[in-house]
Amino acid sequence: MKLRQTPLLLKQQWHRISAAIEWRLRSRLGDNTVDGAIYRAGLHVRPYLKRAVFFGIAGSVGKTTAKDLLVGILASRGKTIGNPVSLNAAPEVARTVLRVRPWHRYCVVELGETAPGSLDKHLAVLHPTIGAITNVGDDHFSAFGSHEAIASEFAKLAQALPADGCLILNRDDERVFALRHQAACRVITFGQTPGADLLASDISSVWPGALRFTVTFNGERQDVQTQLYGRHLLTSVLAAIGSALAAGLTLGECAHGIAAVTPPQGRMQRVCLPGDITYICDDYKAPAWTVGALLDQLGEAKARRKIFVLGTISDCHHTPIQTFKFAKRSLEVADIAIFTGRYASAALKAKQPDNEGRLYAFSHIRDIALFLESTRQPGDLIVLKGSNNKDHLSRLALSLSQPVNCWLNDCEREMFCSNCSHLESQRTSPGTRDTTPANAPTETLPIVGPDDQIVIGLGNPDPKFTGSPHNAGHAALDQFCTAIGSIWRNFPEAWIAQGKIENRLIWQIKPNVPMNLIGPTLKNLADAMQFTAAQCVLLFDDMDLPLGKIRIRMNGSAGGHRGVASILDAFQTDRFRRIKIGVRPQTAPANLVEYVVTPLGAEDSAIIAKAIKETTKQLQAVLIPQS
């Protein structure tokens, strides 16, 4: 007797067949080629998927939120599938296509643009019927070269839609609105601009209130209440509503569906923690052009105390300048502003006597966690903005509710830490501050007078690094020490020498720790010897300067130098005078890390030696300026 195939049995068989296909591809082709195999399988399968309506969502930002909202709306009409989190590369689009089953009515996919031509493969495997474009921004600007080139890439979605399809466009973005001419199908526009088909008005989003507004379409009005935070998410909400309307849903169904959708992870995600502490995690990516809108939202927020944490700014060529601007702006809207990432120290330039104790810069996420742990108060609203694959700022919130032992910087994993198997592993980056109290410097350290000057040479103490570019600061200080007749004394914390120029005492210090750990050690020395940042001059190498070039700066950011960043972190000020010695060779080294710690050849050593002699003259002028 033949068994009747129930829907459940059919579903189980389909899942087994799909899993078997992917397993066989992996076992036969290996992980290096499986993405290509999956993509080819998606191309083969897509023409047979006749029942489901396929949606494609493109744009510089807001794609993931729009996709998740649309999935939530459509689910009320039928089985709906979407690509997971922000996995929007071509192989992931193909994987989503391969997950479509006969019982699925809708498939929603966000399309990731990374360079000219990147959407070609996405569209070839997806074949969307309905497409939405959120905006044209600065994301991947360096790869495209212009906003027009980015818009041209999005135009491919408009051109790919069939005549019986529908294109949903942001009326508030002129570059997006112009793409209506590229489509051969129906077009629905959305936004706040008069004339938009889907028009939003009466918009409100002031923390702790969520985003709500009224929307009008074809003469019908509907109030919409979301669980999202921030007016800047309105574009994503309207893109989702417009797409659902194109699929035949009503405004009422759209409003009902949106009200049930929570924010995607890492995108204005609300995390409530014990002690009345609330985090807003907007830390998936941080293009510079989106930070301003977030700061505007923070300025309007109603909270007992507001703390803003900014990590790595993505796709920005003027990061130190941009960081400084954001530091000034954040101090206007937040009670405490904290910066991290490679150029975090540039924020310290905004430090003034009237904002003392409100602005901080840290190179390591672990140090921010320790700071927040020591300073948090009931009612705090803490907003995190960063690039997940660089900063993983979500650990700051996670550490208050569960064990977090991995504080590695720049791990470059795309996943969120809450899903990572390393979260409880003991992993830290060099230079991370220890959680145990530091040993106090020895009592025999000399005391520095208020008019004395301090010269600090940066380098690695291990003899194997002698003569390397990274030890140019040590070499320059040794030369200076000899020139003024000082004699080195060896202390546990550092080599220290004392000399005079024109009757002014000059102290020379070489911290006895690796480059990345100099900051905490130097701060301990400063506390014990009673000197300040204003008395100090730093000598160090600079890969941004040609080999042998000398540059003097009175303050500024670390410029990517981790030893300097460690010092600015420890002192929380950029008010260090500095003399930088160029070590960039004429030909770019194959491995930068190896280059800076490998002794130079005879020819380059001669150039550095000449530069060091010049440094001694420049240093005397900095220490004893002529009136």
C-alpha positions in Angstrom: 0.0 0.0 0.0 1.4 3.4 -1.0 1.7 5.9 1.9 0.0 9.3 1.5 2.5 12.1 1.4 1.4 14.6 4.0 2.6 18.2 3.9 4.8 17.5 7.0 6.5 14.5 5.2 7.0 16.6 2.1 8.6 19.4 4.1 10.9 16.9 5.9 12.0 15.3 2.6 12.7 18.7 1.0 14.9 19.7 4.0 16.8 16.4 3.8 17.3 16.7 0.0 18.6 20.4 0.4 21.0 19.5 3.2 22.3 16.5 1.2 22.9 18.7 -1.9 24.9 21.2 0.1 26.9 18.5 2.0 27.8 16.8 -1.3 29.0 20.1 -2.8 31.1 20.8 0.3 32.6 17.3 0.4 33.4 17.2 -3.3 34.5 20.7 -4.0 36.0 21.8 -0.7 35.2 25.0 1.2 37.3 27.2 -1.2 34.9 26.6 -4.1 31.6 25.9 -2.3 30.4 29.5 -2.7 30.7 29.3 -6.4 29.0 25.9 -6.4 26.1 27.3 -4.3 25.8 30.2 -6.6 25.6 28.0 -9.7 23.0 25.8 -8.0 21.0 28.9 -7.2 21.1 30.0 -10.9 19.8 26.5 -11.9 17.0 26.3 -9.3 15.6 29.9 -9.6 13.6 29.4 -12.8 11.7 26.6 -11.2 10.5 28.7 -8.3 7.3 30.0 -9.8 5.0 30.4 -6.8 7.0 32.8 -4.6 7.2 36.6 -5.2 10.9 37.7 -5.0 11.8 41.1 -3.5 15.2 42.8 -3.9 16.2 45.7 -1.6 19.2 47.9 -2.4 20.6 51.1 -0.9 23.6 52.5 0.9 22.0 52.0 4.4 18.8 50.8 5.8 18.6 47.6 3.7 18.6 45.1 6.6 16.0 47.0 8.6 13.7 47.4 5.5 14.2 43.7 4.8 13.3 42.5 8.3 10.3 44.8 8.4 9.0 43.6 5.1 9.4 40.0 6.2 7.4 40.8 9.3 4.6 42.5 7.2 4.4 39.7 4.6 4.3 36.9 7.1 0.7 37.8 7.8 -0.3 36.9 4.2 1.8 33.7 3.8 5.1 31.9 4.5 8.0 34.3 4.0 11.7 33.9 3.9 14.5 36.4 4.0 18.3 36.3 3.9 19.8 36.0 7.5 21.0 39.1 9.3 23.1 41.1 6.7 24.5 38.3 4.6 24.0 40.0 1.3 26.9 38.9 -0.9 26.0 36.9 -4.1 26.6 33.5 -2.6 24.3 34.3 0.3 21.6 35.5 -2.1 21.9 32.2 -3.9 21.7 30.4 -0.5 18.5 32.2 0.3 17.1 31.3 -3.2 17.9 27.6 -2.5 16.1 27.8 0.8 12.8 28.7 -0.9 10.3 25.9 -0.7 7.0 25.2 -2.5 5.1 26.5 0.5 6.8 29.9 0.6 4.8 32.8 -0.8 7.4 35.5 -0.5 11.2 35.8 -0.6 12.9 39.0 0.5 16.6 39.6 -0.1 18.8 42.6 0.6 21.4 43.2 -2.1 24.9 44.3 -1.1 26.8 46.6 -3.4 30.6 46.7 -2.8 32.0 47.8 -6.2 30.9 48.5 -9.8 29.3 45.4 -11.2 28.7 43.8 -7.8 24.9 43.7 -8.3 25.1 41.8 -11.6 25.5 38.4 -9.9 22.9 39.2 -7.2 20.2 40.1 -9.8 21.1 37.2 -12.1 20.3 34.6 -9.4 17.4 36.5 -7.7 15.3 37.7 -10.6 13.2 40.0 -8.4 9.6 41.1 -9.3 9.5 43.9 -6.8 12.5 46.1 -5.9 13.1 48.9 -3.4 16.0 51.4 -3.2 16.5 53.3 0.1 19.2 55.9 -0.6 22.5 56.8 -2.1 25.2 57.5 0.5 28.9 57.3 1.1 29.2 53.6 1.8 31.8 52.0 -0.5 32.4 55.5 -2.0 36.2 54.7 -2.3 35.3 51.7 -4.5 32.8 53.5 -6.7 34.5 56.9 -6.9 31.3 59.0 -7.0 27.7 59.1 -5.8 26.6 58.9 -9.5 28.5 55.6 -9.9 26.7 54.2 -6.8 23.4 55.3 -8.2 24.2 53.7 -11.5 24.8 50.4 -9.7 21.4 50.7 -8.0 19.8 51.5 -11.4 20.5 47.8 -12.4 17.8 46.8 -9.9 15.3 49.1 -11.6 16.3 47.8 -15.0 16.0 44.1 -13.9 12.4 44.3 -12.9 9.8 42.9 -15.3 7.0 45.0 -16.8 4.5 43.6 -14.4 6.7 44.3 -11.4 7.0 47.4 -9.2 9.9 49.7 -8.2 9.8 51.4 -4.8 11.9 54.6 -4.6 12.9 57.2 -2.0 11.4 60.5 -3.1 13.5 62.4 -0.5 16.8 61.3 -2.3 17.1 63.0 -5.7 19.6 60.4 -7.0 17.2 57.6 -6.0 14.1 59.4 -7.4 15.9 59.9 -10.7 16.0 56.1 -11.2 12.3 56.1 -11.9 13.3 56.6 -15.6 15.2 53.4 -15.6 12.2 51.1 -14.9 9.8 49.7 -17.3 7.3 48.8 -14.6 5.1 50.6 -12.1 6.9 53.0 -9.6 5.8 53.9 -6.1 7.7 56.7 -4.4 7.8 57.3 -0.7 9.1 59.9 1.7 8.3 63.3 3.3 8.6 65.3 0.1 5.2 66.6 -1.2 4.2 64.5 -4.2 5.4 61.2 -2.8 2.9 58.4 -3.4 3.5 57.1 0.1 3.7 60.3 2.2 4.8 60.3 5.8 3.8 63.1 8.2 3.4 63.8 12.0 6.7 62.0 12.6 7.8 61.5 16.3 10.8 59.6 17.7 12.1 61.0 21.0 13.7 58.5 23.4 12.2 56.6 25.2 9.4 56.9 22.7 9.7 54.7 19.6 9.3 55.9 16.0 5.7 56.6 15.0 4.1 58.6 12.2 1.1 58.9 9.9 1.2 57.7 6.3 -1.0 58.5 3.4 -1.4 56.4 0.2 -4.1 56.8 -2.5 -6.1 59.0 -0.2 -6.1 56.6 2.7 -4.4 57.5 6.1 -2.9 55.2 8.6 -1.1 55.7 11.9 2.0 53.6 12.2 3.7 52.7 15.5 7.0 50.9 15.4 9.4 49.4 17.9 12.3 51.2 16.2 14.2 54.2 17.7 15.3 57.2 15.5 13.8 59.3 12.8 16.5 58.2 10.5 14.9 54.7 10.3 11.8 56.2 8.6 13.3 55.5 5.2 13.6 51.8 5.9 10.0 51.6 7.3 8.5 53.4 4.3 10.5 51.2 1.9 9.1 48.1 3.6 5.5 49.5 3.5 5.8 50.5 -0.2 7.1 47.0 -1.1 4.2 45.3 0.8 1.7 47.6 -0.9 3.1 46.6 -4.3 2.5 43.0 -3.3 -1.2 43.7 -2.7 -1.3 44.3 1.1 -3.3 47.1 2.7 -2.0 49.9 4.8 -3.7 48.4 7.8 -1.9 45.1 7.3 1.4 47.0 6.9 0.9 48.9 10.2 -0.1 45.8 12.0 3.0 43.8 10.8 5.5 46.6 11.5 4.2 47.0 15.1 5.3 43.5 15.9 8.9 43.7 14.4 11.8 44.4 16.8 14.9 46.2 15.6 17.5 44.0 13.8 20.6 43.1 15.8 23.2 46.0 15.8 20.8 48.5 14.3 19.3 50.8 16.9 18.8 47.6 19.0 17.5 48.3 22.5 19.2 46.3 25.3 17.9 46.7 28.8 20.2 45.6 31.6 19.9 45.4 35.4 20.4 48.6 37.3 18.2 50.6 34.9 20.9 50.8 32.3 19.9 50.9 28.6 22.1 50.4 25.6 21.1 51.3 22.1 23.4 49.2 19.9 23.8 50.8 16.4 27.1 49.1 15.9 26.9 47.0 12.7 28.6 49.7 10.6 29.4 53.4 11.0 29.8 55.4 7.8 30.6 59.0 8.7 27.5 60.4 6.9 25.1 58.5 9.3 26.7 59.5 12.6 25.3 63.0 12.5 21.7 61.8 12.4 22.4 59.6 15.3 23.8 62.4 17.4 20.8 64.5 16.5 18.6 61.7 17.9 20.7 61.5 21.1 20.4 65.3 21.6 16.6 65.0 21.6 16.6 61.9 23.9 15.2 62.2 27.4 17.4 60.4 29.8 19.0 61.0 33.2 22.5 60.8 31.6 23.5 60.1 28.0 26.8 58.4 27.1 27.9 58.2 23.4 30.5 55.6 22.3 31.9 55.9 18.8 34.1 53.2 17.3 35.7 52.8 13.8 34.3 55.1 11.2 33.9 53.2 8.0 34.9 54.2 4.5 36.2 57.7 5.4 39.5 59.1 4.1 39.8 61.9 6.6 39.1 60.0 9.8 41.2 62.0 12.3 39.5 65.3 11.2 36.1 63.6 11.1 36.7 62.1 14.6 37.6 65.6 16.0 34.4 67.0 14.5 32.3 64.2 16.0 34.0 64.7 19.4 32.9 68.4 19.4 29.4 67.5 18.3 29.0 64.7 20.8 30.0 66.9 23.7 27.0 69.1 22.8 24.5 66.3 23.0 25.9 63.8 25.5 27.1 63.9 29.1 30.0 61.6 28.3 31.6 60.9 24.9 34.0 57.9 24.4 36.0 57.2 21.3 37.8 54.1 20.2 39.4 52.7 17.1 42.6 53.5 15.3 42.1 57.3 15.3 40.3 57.6 18.6 43.0 59.9 20.0 42.1 62.6 17.5 39.0 63.2 19.6 41.2 64.4 22.5 41.9 67.6 20.5 38.3 68.7 21.5 39.2 68.5 25.2 38.9 71.8 26.9 38.9 72.9 30.6 35.1 73.2 30.5 34.5 69.6 29.3 37.2 68.0 31.5 35.9 64.5 32.6 33.4 64.2 29.8 35.6 63.2 26.8 37.7 60.0 26.7 39.6 58.0 24.1 40.7 54.4 24.4 42.5 52.1 22.0 41.1 48.9 23.6 37.4 48.0 24.0 38.3 46.3 27.3 39.4 49.6 28.7 36.0 51.1 27.8 34.2 48.2 29.6 36.2 48.9 32.7 35.5 52.6 32.5 31.8 52.1 32.0 31.7 49.6 34.9 33.3 52.2 37.2 31.1 55.1 36.2 27.7 53.7 35.3 24.6 55.1 37.1 20.9 54.1 37.1 19.0 55.7 34.3 22.0 55.8 31.9 21.3 55.7 28.2 24.4 54.4 26.4 24.5 54.6 22.6 27.0 52.5 20.7 28.0 53.3 17.1 30.7 51.4 15.4 31.8 48.9 12.8 31.1 45.4 14.0 33.9 43.6 12.2 36.4 46.1 13.7 35.1 47.1 17.2 32.5 44.5 18.3 31.1 47.1 20.7 28.2 44.8 21.6 30.6 43.2 24.1 30.2 46.3 26.3 26.5 45.5 26.8 27.0 41.8 26.9 29.6 42.0 29.7 27.0 43.4 32.1 24.7 40.3 31.8 27.1 37.4 31.0 30.8 36.5 31.1 32.9 38.1 28.4 36.5 37.1 28.3 37.4 37.8 24.6 38.5 41.4 24.3 40.5 41.0 21.1 40.7 44.1 18.9 40.3 43.9 15.1 39.2 40.2 15.1 37.5 41.1 11.8 34.8 38.4 12.3 31.5 39.5 10.6 29.3 37.8 13.2 28.0 39.4 16.3 29.7 38.5 19.6 26.6 37.0 21.0 26.8 34.3 18.4 30.6 33.7 18.6 32.1 30.7 20.2 35.1 32.7 21.4 33.1 35.0 23.6 34.2 33.3 26.8 37.7 32.5 25.6 40.6 34.4 27.2 41.7 36.6 24.3 43.0 40.1 24.5 45.1 42.4 22.3 48.6 43.6 23.3 48.4 46.8 25.3 45.0 46.0 27.0 45.0 47.3 30.5 45.2 44.6 33.1 42.2 44.4 35.5 44.4 43.9 38.5 45.9 46.9 40.2 49.3 47.9 38.7 52.4 47.7 40.9 53.4 51.1 42.1 56.7 52.4 40.8 59.7 52.0 43.0 60.2 54.7 45.7 63.7 55.5 44.4 62.4 57.2 41.3 63.4 60.9 41.1 61.0 63.7 41.5 60.6 66.1 38.6 60.3 69.9 39.1 57.4 71.8 37.6 59.8 73.7 35.2 61.7 70.6 34.2 61.3 69.1 30.7 60.8 65.4 29.8 61.9 63.7 26.6 60.5 60.2 26.0 61.9 57.9 23.3 59.5 55.3 22.0 60.7 51.9 21.0 60.9 48.2 22.0 63.5 47.4 24.7 64.5 43.9 23.4 68.0 44.2 21.8 66.9 42.4 18.7 64.9 45.5 17.7 67.9 47.8 17.8 68.3 49.5 14.4 64.7 48.9 13.3 62.4 51.7 12.1 60.2 51.2 15.2 63.2 52.0 17.5 64.1 55.3 15.8 62.7 57.1 18.9 65.2 55.2 21.2 68.1 55.9 18.8 67.3 59.6 18.7 67.0 59.8 22.5 70.3 58.0 22.9 72.0 60.5 20.6 70.4 63.4 22.5 71.5 61.9 25.8 75.1 61.8 24.6 74.9 65.3 23.2 74.0 66.9 26.5 76.2 64.6 28.6 73.5 62.6 30.4 74.1 59.1 31.8 71.5 56.4 31.8 70.3 54.8 35.0 68.4 51.6 34.9 65.1 51.4 36.9 62.6 48.6 36.8 60.1 50.7 34.9 62.5 52.6 32.5 65.9 53.9 31.7 66.1 57.4 33.0 68.8 60.1 32.5 69.2 63.6 33.7 70.9 66.5 31.9 70.8 70.3 31.5 70.3 72.8 28.7 70.9 76.4 29.6 70.4 75.6 33.3 67.1 73.9 32.7 66.8 70.2 33.9 66.0 67.8 31.1 64.9 64.3 31.9 65.2 61.5 29.4 63.1 58.4 29.7 62.9 55.1 27.7 60.1 52.9 29.2 61.2 49.3 29.7 58.1 47.8 28.1 57.0 46.8 24.6 55.8 49.6 22.4 52.0 48.9 22.8 52.3 48.9 26.6 54.1 52.2 27.0 51.1 54.2 28.0 50.2 52.7 31.4 53.9 52.4 32.4 54.6 56.1 31.5 51.5 57.2 33.4 52.7 55.3 36.5 56.1 57.1 36.1 54.4 60.5 35.7 52.4 59.9 38.9 55.5 58.9 40.8 57.9 61.4 39.4 55.2 64.2 39.4 55.4 65.4 35.8 52.6 66.2 33.4 51.9 65.7 29.6 52.6 69.4 29.0 56.2 68.9 30.2 56.8 66.0 27.7 58.2 65.6 24.2 57.7 62.3 22.4 60.3 61.0 20.0 59.0 58.3 17.6 59.0 56.8 14.1 56.3 57.7 11.6 55.4 55.5 8.6 53.5 58.4 7.0 56.7 60.4 6.5 59.4 59.6 4.0 62.6 58.0 5.3 64.7 60.6 7.2 62.1 63.4 7.2 61.6 65.2 10.5 58.3 66.8 11.6 57.4 68.7 14.8 53.9 68.7 16.2 52.7 70.4 19.4 49.7 68.1 19.8 47.4 65.9 17.8 46.1 62.4 17.3 48.2 59.2 17.4 48.1 59.0 13.6 47.8 55.2 13.8 51.0 54.8 15.9 50.0 52.3 18.6 52.7 53.4 21.1 51.5 57.0 20.9 47.9 55.8 21.1 48.7 53.9 24.3 50.2 57.1 25.8 47.2 59.3 24.9 44.9 56.6 26.2 46.7 56.5 29.6 46.9 60.3 30.0 43.6 61.1 28.2 45.0 64.1 26.5 46.8 64.9 23.2 48.8 67.8 24.7 52.1 66.1 24.1 54.7 67.8 22.0 56.3 65.4 19.5 59.1 65.0 17.0 58.4 62.4 14.4 61.1 60.7 12.4 60.0 59.4 8.9 60.7 55.7 8.3 58.7 55.1 5.1 61.0 53.6 2.5 60.8 54.6 -1.2 59.4 51.2 -2.1 56.4 50.0 0.0 57.4 46.9 2.1 55.6 43.6 1.4 54.9 43.2 5.1 54.6 46.4 7.1 54.7 44.7 10.5 57.9 42.9 9.7 59.5 46.0 8.2 59.1 48.2 11.2 60.6 45.7 13.6 63.5 44.5 11.3 66.9 46.3 11.5 67.5 48.5 8.5 70.1 48.0 5.9 73.3 50.0 5.7 72.0 52.6 3.2 68.7 53.3 5.0 70.5 53.3 8.4 72.7 56.1 7.1 69.7 58.2 6.2 68.1 57.6 9.6 71.4 58.4 11.4 71.5 61.8 9.6 67.9 62.4 10.6 68.7 61.6 14.2 71.5 64.2 14.3 69.0 66.8 13.0 66.5 65.6 15.6 69.0 66.5 18.4 69.1 70.1 17.1 65.3 70.3 16.7 64.8 68.9 20.1 66.9 71.6 21.8 64.8 74.2 20.0 61.6 72.6 21.2 62.8 72.3 24.8 64.3 75.8 25.1 62.4 78.0 22.5 64.2 81.2 21.6 62.3 84.3 22.6 
